[in-house]
Every structure is written in C-alpha cells, then in structure tokens.
Amino acid sequence: QVQLVESGGGLVQAGGSLRLSCVVSGGTLRSYAMGWFRQAPGKEREFVAAISWGGSRTNYAGAVEDRFTISKDNAKNTVTLQMNSLKPEDTAVYYCAADRDYTSVGGTGHRMDYWGKGTLVTVSS
C-alpha cells in the first residue's frame, strides 16, 4: 500500500517562503507522477504543480508559476514543493498525490490514485 506523508507547512508572513516535503512509502517513487494540490476553506481542491516520474516534465498552475518549484528525489522517495513570495491567497491545506499517469495530475486531482493527509499553510498579510 502506497502511503504519502506531507510535512513543512506552517505560518508565514506574506513574501516569505516555505518548503513542503512529501515522503512516499510502500512503493517506488520513480514509478509515479506526482502532484501538489491545495484546498482553501470553502473552496474546491485545485491543482498546484506536477512532475513526471522521471522529473523531466513539470507543470504549474498559473497562480503559482514563477513562485513555486516542484522537484523529486527518487533515491529518497521524496517530492518537494519550494514556495517563495507567498501571498495570503496561498493559504490552504496542501496535499501530495501520486499516479502512474502524468496526464492525471491536474484539475481537482480526481483521477489521482494516492493521497497524503495534507499540511496546512497559512500566509498572513
């Protein structure tokens, strides 16, 4: 059974940075495309960033492009989301998700096979 555990969330002031990590166990990270999604209170879950199983392809939501960077270390079974220049509107629970199909990593993530429990990011103004 593949398990994903996120960490790194917290409270930060606008303009600050946070680094989220997602550790994958029970499976081999190189077999999966990975994504980060987020859900703000009262809003639908939304796509943030994606990375292919080999790490050669990435994709970002327009709202975070040029501020967030997704990366993966297959040897450490870890996916990271570096978030810079944070804004109050980035406040949300951030989820890590995995799927064997890179094309599944988008939208609300309804086709993703595995999910973590999330980590809360709060950006104060």
Secondary structure, 3 states (H helix, E strand, C coil): CCEEEEECCEEEECCCCEEEEEEEECCCHHHCEEEEEEECCCCCCEEEEEECCCCCCEEECCCCCCCEEEEEECCCCEEEEEECCCCHHHCEEEEEEEECCHHHCCCCCCCCCEECCCEEEEEEC
